[in-house]
C-alpha cells in the first residue's frame, strides 16, 4: 500500500486521482486498422459506446459496450468507483466468449474469471492497495493540463492473464499536445503514451478520449476514433 502511494506521488499529488472532477459523457468510437505508416481503414466495423456518469452517492460508473456490424452487443464492461473517489470498487465483464467480475472492499478483493474455453477461476485475498481504471486515470491526468514530459505511475489491475487481485504498477507519459478536428470544430488534446507504445489523444477540456492507437500485430495499428473526428 505504502509503495503504491509513493509511486503515485513521485510526479503528482495522489489527490489528482482520488478527487478528480470528471465530465459525464456518452461517446461512440469506431474501430479501424492501418499499416504502421498508413491511414486508418475500416476494420471489422465494430464500434464501442462509452458512457461515464455519477450517481447520488458520488460513485462514477464507466461502461464500454461493444457492438458488431449487426448491432449485436458482443461485450459489456462496467467499472464502478468508490463514493467520491476514482479508485475502483467493482468491475464486471459480460461477453459472448468470456466473463469476469471483481469486488474490492477496503481490505479484501474477490474475483471470478471465466475465460473463453477455460475453467472458471476464483480469487479471494487481502487487498494490497488502491487500484484504478486506465480510462479514468487518463481523464484525471488530462484535466490537470500536465506538462509535456511528465510521467504518472499508478496502481492498476487486470482481470485476465495474471491474478486480478494483485495490484500492478502502470504508467502514462505526456508526449505532446495536438489539435484534432470534428467538422469545423477544433479539439485541443494532450497525447499520452502507454509503456507498450500505444497512444491516446485526450480532450483537455473534458478529459474524454478522442482517439487511441495500439499494436495490432506485425506492421499494423488498431485505432479507436470518436465518431465524427478526423484521424490524427
Protein Blocks (a to p, Z undefined) as FASTA:
>chain_A
ZZmmmmmmmmmcfklmmmpccdddddddddddddfklccddfehpacdddddddfkopac
dddddddfkopafbdcdddddehiabdfbdcdddfkbccdddddfkbccdddddehiacd
ddddddebdcddfklmmmmmmmnopaehiacddddddfehpafkbccddddddfbdcddd
ehjbccdddddddfkopacdddfklopafbdcddebehiacddddehiacZZ
